[in-house]
Amino acid sequence: MKYMLLKTYGGTNAYCDTPINEWTPEEIKAHIDFQRALGEELAKSGELVDAQGLAGPDDALLVSSDGRSAAVITDGPFPETKEFLAGYYLIDVDSRERALEIAAQASAGPGPGGKPIGEYIEVRAVMSAPTGDL
């Protein structure tokens, strides 16, 4: 079963309310090193499909179109929020329980002072496309 683990960072982290732009370079490096090590562990076990960090919300654009006129493109998702989608893991695991276990591990990544940030990880099953036999 494939699951998308969506990493949300911002004002709702369970154990860290320090904005990432206030972290030291060493704290950012430690967090990224932790996420890379988790990715390597999942790759070795054959459970990792893909994992990526995403640019911050300042670089995000929203696109909306009715398919007939020019697309409407606006800055950022929701500038009033402090939360943002920081990255994702796409995993292929044997069970939902395993997906939750990996999400918990990812959530405990280090933040300021090396303490776990308690990053909320949204766990969503990846749906297959419907067949023509409906």
C-alpha positions as CSV (number, residue, x, y, z in Angstrom):
1,M,0.0,0.0,0.0
2,K,1.3,3.4,-0.9
3,Y,1.0,6.3,1.5
4,M,1.9,10.0,1.2
5,L,3.3,11.4,4.4
6,L,2.9,15.2,4.2
7,K,5.2,17.1,6.5
8,T,3.6,20.3,7.8
9,Y,5.8,22.8,9.6
10,G,4.7,25.9,11.4
11,G,2.6,27.2,14.3
12,T,1.1,23.8,15.2
13,N,4.1,21.7,15.8
14,A,3.6,19.8,19.0
15,Y,6.9,20.6,20.7
16,C,8.4,23.5,18.8
17,D,7.0,26.9,18.2
18,T,10.3,28.5,17.0
19,P,10.0,29.5,13.3
20,I,12.5,27.7,11.1
21,N,14.0,31.0,10.0
22,E,15.1,31.5,13.6
23,W,16.9,28.2,13.8
24,T,20.7,28.3,13.7
25,P,22.4,26.9,10.6
26,E,23.6,23.9,12.7
27,E,20.0,23.2,13.8
28,I,18.7,23.3,10.2
29,K,21.6,21.0,9.1
30,A,20.9,18.5,11.9
31,H,17.2,18.4,10.9
32,I,18.0,17.9,7.3
33,D,20.6,15.2,8.1
34,F,17.9,13.4,10.2
35,Q,15.5,13.5,7.3
36,R,18.1,12.2,4.9
37,A,19.1,9.4,7.2
38,L,15.4,8.4,7.5
39,G,15.1,8.4,3.7
40,E,18.2,6.2,3.4
41,E,16.8,3.8,6.0
42,L,13.5,3.6,4.1
43,A,15.3,3.1,0.8
44,K,17.4,0.2,2.2
45,S,14.2,-1.5,3.4
46,G,12.6,-1.0,0.0
47,E,9.8,1.2,1.5
48,L,10.8,4.5,0.0
49,V,9.3,5.6,-3.3
50,D,10.2,9.3,-3.2
51,A,11.0,12.0,-0.6
52,Q,11.5,15.7,-1.2
53,G,11.6,18.9,0.7
54,L,9.6,21.8,-0.7
55,A,10.4,25.5,-1.2
56,G,8.8,27.8,1.4
57,P,5.4,29.4,1.0
58,D,7.0,32.6,-0.2
59,D,7.8,30.9,-3.5
60,A,4.4,29.2,-3.8
61,L,1.8,30.1,-6.4
62,L,-1.8,29.1,-6.7
63,V,-3.3,28.5,-10.1
64,S,-7.0,28.3,-11.0
65,S,-8.5,27.9,-14.4
66,D,-11.9,27.3,-16.0
67,G,-10.2,25.7,-19.0
68,R,-11.4,28.5,-21.3
69,S,-9.9,31.8,-20.2
70,A,-6.4,32.7,-18.9
71,A,-5.4,31.0,-15.7
72,V,-5.6,33.0,-12.5
73,I,-2.2,32.9,-10.7
74,T,-1.9,34.3,-7.2
75,D,1.0,34.4,-4.7
76,G,1.4,31.9,-2.0
77,P,-1.2,29.5,-0.5
78,F,-2.4,31.4,2.5
79,P,-0.1,34.2,3.6
80,E,-2.0,34.7,6.9
81,T,-1.0,31.2,8.2
82,K,2.3,30.3,9.8
83,E,2.0,26.6,8.7
84,F,3.3,25.3,5.4
85,L,3.8,22.1,3.6
86,A,7.5,21.5,4.1
87,G,8.0,18.2,2.2
88,Y,6.8,14.7,1.8
89,Y,7.7,11.0,1.8
90,L,6.0,8.7,-0.6
91,I,6.2,5.2,0.8
92,D,5.1,1.7,-0.2
93,V,4.6,-0.4,3.0
94,D,2.8,-3.6,4.0
95,S,0.3,-1.9,6.4
96,R,-1.3,1.3,7.6
97,E,0.4,0.6,11.0
98,R,3.8,0.7,9.3
99,A,3.0,4.0,7.6
100,L,2.0,5.4,11.0
101,E,5.2,4.1,12.5
102,I,7.3,5.9,9.9
103,A,5.3,9.1,10.3
104,A,6.0,9.1,14.0
105,Q,9.7,8.6,13.3
106,A,9.7,11.5,10.9
107,S,7.8,13.7,13.3
108,A,10.5,13.4,15.9
109,G,13.1,15.1,13.8
110,P,15.4,17.5,15.8
111,G,14.8,21.2,16.0
112,P,16.3,24.0,18.2
113,G,18.6,22.6,20.8
114,G,18.3,19.1,19.2
115,K,14.9,18.5,20.8
116,P,12.2,16.7,18.7
117,I,9.9,19.2,17.0
118,G,6.8,17.1,17.0
119,E,6.1,18.0,13.4
120,Y,2.6,17.0,12.3
121,I,2.7,14.4,9.6
122,E,-0.5,13.9,7.6
123,V,-0.8,10.2,6.5
124,R,-2.9,9.6,3.4
125,A,-3.3,6.5,1.3
126,V,-2.6,6.9,-2.3
127,M,-5.6,5.9,-4.3
128,S,-5.4,4.0,-7.6
129,A,-7.2,5.4,-10.6
130,P,-10.6,3.9,-11.2
131,T,-10.9,1.3,-13.9
132,G,-13.2,1.5,-16.9
133,D,-15.3,-1.3,-15.5
134,L,-17.5,0.8,-13.2
